[in-house]
Amino acid sequence: MVLVLPLLAGLALAPLVGGRWSRLGRLELRGIGVFYAAIALQVVAFPAARLPWRTPDRTAVALWLVSYALFLVGLLRNARVPGVPLVTAGLVANVGAIVANGGHMPALPSALRAAGLHFTQSRNSAALAHPHLGWLVDRWAAPDWVPWANVFSVGDVLIAAGGLVFALAATGAFRRRPALPRSVATSAS
């Protein structure tokens, strides 16, 4: 959920830097259904507390990894869209850490303490003092002023940056403004 915040921040910032929300309607993403299927698998794998089911751990991990494969398919189909390559790199980094450590995203105990979290295993995360690919795991704590603050990884940073770039680019905030004709520029000075 926290990774949606940079996307929302980009959408909020866009009008201030020349972007327009109306341009979002012209965005042509490929394979939207793949993203919906991936999200649905994650909800089944790790249901919110209010949902009436629990998914066994091994089944949840399998569904989670399949959802990441679906996300990857969707991202690759949209690789030309600004921000998507960063999101793809972040997803690959996170999956690398998850697979290398038995199916859960490792979180360093120091990061968990800094975030005020105390668990050995929680849904899709596991506390590990010496994980494989340690530079890719959840190793930092988000400040407590961040809504839904948690621990995060290099992959999460890449995904967040990609979401911000995507929002700004999709609204046209990165478009170059046409230069004034020379006659207008000189008469204005």
N, C-alpha and C positions, 0 to 999 in steps of 0.2 A: 504494500500500500504506500509506503514512504517513497518508493521510486516514481510514483505518479506526481509527487509534489513538484519536481523540476519541470515536468511537462506543463502542469498548471501554472507555474511561475512564468514559463515562456509565453504561454497564452495571455497571461495578465500583463506582461511586460511588452508584448508585441505592439499594441497601439501606441505606446510611448516612444517606440523606435521606428515608426513608419510602417508597421505591419497592419493588416486588416483581417479581422476574423472572417469576413465574407469570402476570403480566398480559400478557406478550409473546404468550402463546398466544391471547389474545382480540383481538389486533390484526388488523384487517381491511384489508390492503393490496390495492389493485386492480392487475390487470395484471402480476403477478409475472413471468410468462413474458417480458415485454418487457425486464425488467431482466436476466434470464438471457441473452437473446439479445444484449443490448448488451455484457455481460461476455464472452461467447464471441467476439464480433467483435473486442474489444480483445485477447484472447489470440491470435487469428489474426493481427491486425495487428502486435502487438509481442510475439512469443513469448519466453518465458524462455529463457535460454542453454541449458538442458538439453533443450529441445524440438527435434525433428529438422528444423525448417524455418525459413526466413527469408523474410520478405515484402518484396518490392520497395517502396521508399520511397513512390512515388506511390500504389500500391495500399494500403499501410498507412495513409497519410493519409486516403484515401477511406473505408476501413473504420472508421477512428477517428471521422471526422465522422458517418458513418451511426450508429455506436454512440452518439454524443452525441445524435443526433436521437431514437433509441430511448429513451435515458435521459430526455430531455425529455418524451416522450410518457408514460412511466411516472410521472414526477414530477408532471406536470399532472393525471394521473388521481388522484393522491393529495395534491393541494394542500391539503386540509383537515387533513392530519396535521401536528401541531406539528413544526417543524424542516425540513419539506420546502420551504417557501418560501425559506428561507435556502440550502438545497442548490441549488434551482433558480436563484436569483440568482447563486450561485457558478459554476454550470455555464455560464450565459449569459455571464458575464464572461470565463471562460476561453475559450469558443468564440469570443467577439468578438476576443480577442487572437490566437488561433490563425488565424482566417480573415483578419484584417487583416495578418498577417505571413506569408502563403504556406503555411499548413498545419502549422507547427510552433509549439509554445509557445516564445516568445522568453525567454531568460534573460539578465539583465544580466551582463556579464563580472565585475563587482565582486561580485555575489551568488555566482557560480560559484567565484571565488577564495576567498570567505569560507567556502564549504561544502567547500573542498578538492577541487573538481571542475575538470577541465581537458578541455574538448571544444569543437569547433566545432558538431557536430551529433551528438546521441545519441538514438537511437530517436525519441521524439516531441518532443524539445527542440532548440533551436538557440541558440547564443550570438549575441546581437545587441547592439551598443553603443547603437544609436539606433532602437529598434523603433517601429512605429506603435502607438498606444494604450499608450504606455509605462507608464502607471499601472496597467494590468491584467496586465502580464507578471510572470514569476518575477523578483522584485526583492530578495527577502530570503533569507538562509540560515538554516536551522533549526540550533539549537545541536547540537553533536556528541554530546550525551548522549541525543538523541532517536533511537530506533531507526530505521534506514533514512533518516537525516537527509538532506535535499536542499535545493533552493531552492523557494520557494513564492511564490504570488501572492495578490492580494486575493480572487480567486475561490476559491483553496484555503482561505483563512481563513473565508470564508462557508460553504463546504462542511463544513469541520471544525466550525464553530459549529452548523450545522444538524444534523450527526450527533450532537453532544453533546445538543442540545435534544431531538432525536428519541428518543434512548435514555432520557433522563430522563422525558420525557412518556409514552413507551410503557410504562414500568414504573410509572407513577402517581406519580412523585416530585413532580410539580407540583400534585397534587390538594390542595385545601384540606381541612384536618382539620376534622371537625365541632366546632363550639364546644360547650363544656360548658354544660349547662343552668344558668341563673342560680342555682338552689338549690344545685347541686353546687359551683359556683364560689365562692359565698359561704361555704358550710360548710367548704370546704377552707382558707380563709384564717383 
